[in-house]
Amino acid sequence: MRQNRTLQAEEQYENMIKEIEDVFALYMVEMKEENENFLRKVKKQAIQEERHENEKQNVVPGTQHDEMIDEGQQDLQVNAYTKLSAKTAYQATKELEQDMSDDVLEDAPLMKKVLFLQKKGLN
């Protein structure tokens, strides 16, 4: 019974660690998206102010339309990069978990090794 309690406590601890890592990864992705949105808003504000100054001076710039198109493409690239970085972070976390579980197997008692291998589908 003591051994089972210890194993259950270890499993709960590992689950909590995984959940915390997932929450942190999600939080970092959300923060990055918020920062990128903020930067886009600042750029738009700067473009609007520049446009307003140009209208005061009766000068019509020809590159602002191109800048807006480039900004749209940049948004797509940022979203793709964010998804790629989140996927990479998730894969790195999985690899780290695998490495940690392999290390645990070396030092773990026989019962824990058996349970771990059973979870992996081995007999």
QUICORPE-V787615 format. One record per backbone hydrogen bond with DSSP energy under -0.5 kcal/mol. CO is the residue of the C=O (numbers start at 1). NH is the residue of the N-H. Records with the same first field share a line. If there is no record, write none. Layout:
CO: NH  NH
//
This chain:
1: 5
2: 6
3: 7
4: 8
5: 9
6: 10
7: 11
8: 12
9: 13
10: 14
11: 15
12: 16
13: 17
14: 18
15: 19
16: 20
17: 21
18: 22
19: 23
20: 24
21: 25
22: 26
23: 27
24: 28
25: 29
26: 30
27: 31
28: 32
29: 33
30: 34
31: 35
32: 36
33: 37
34: 38
35: 39
36: 40
37: 41
38: 42
39: 43
40: 44
41: 45
42: 46
43: 47
44: 48
45: 49
46: 50
47: 51
48: 52
49: 53
50: 54
51: 55
52: 56
53: 57
54: 59
55: 58
59: 61
63: 67
64: 68
65: 69
66: 70
67: 71
68: 72
69: 73
70: 74
71: 75
72: 76
73: 77
74: 78
75: 79
76: 80
77: 81
78: 82
79: 83
80: 84
81: 85
82: 86
83: 87
84: 88
85: 89
86: 90
87: 91
88: 92
89: 93
90: 94
91: 95
92: 96
93: 97
94: 98
95: 99
96: 100
97: 101
98: 102
99: 103
100: 104
101: 105
102: 106
103: 107
104: 108
109: 113
110: 114
111: 115
112: 116
113: 117
114: 118
115: 119
116: 120
117: 122
118: 121
//
